[in-house]
Amino acid sequence: MQNNMITYKVDKPERGAGVLEYILKYLTIFIITGFLIWAILIFFMTNGSLPELIYMISLYISFGLSGILVLYLVFQTVKKIKQGTVYQIDFDEKKQLLSLHLFNELKGTEFIETISYSSLRIEDKAQIIEIKAEQRLNIYNNSFLINRLNIPKTAWRIHPRIALIVETLREIANN
């Protein structure tokens, strides 16, 4: 009997930063950007002779803008953590299934997302196709985003067969 399972694997990531580290990170970004925007607003709006109300309004505007930035960054981080980090990809030719083994770095948990070949859709964002480190793959199960595999920012960038993995994913998605 022939084995129709092809597996590609990189080292499983370790548990990442905890909630406290994320809070401190985004609080720091909020404070720094808030004061920078406030200083820029005051610099461009005044020559030092405006009433105190203008200074306070510019302070509220700057912290509002930095709050929006921090909320956007938090939203992006939560989405990334929810999706997990791909550390193993299984192609089962017999069952026509793609299995992504994922690791949630915040919780330290593993889970598997299985996609049938007929439901697999790939959005390939490659600036330079020949250079494997420039590729970003969005992997969908029909229209539901399963994972964003950003090759330059993961351990996959050093996998000796990453070009073959990407080409196999493209072929399956195009059939």
Secondary structure, 3 states (H helix, E strand, C coil): CCCCEEEEECCCCCCCCCHHHHHHHHHHHHHHHHHHHHHHHHHHHCCCCCCHHHHHHHHHHHHHHHHHHHHHHHHHHHHHHHHCEEEEEEEECCCCEEEEEEEECCCCEEEEEEEECCCEEEEEEECCCCCHHHEEEEEEECCEEEEEEEHHHCHHHHCCCHHHHHHHHHHHHHC
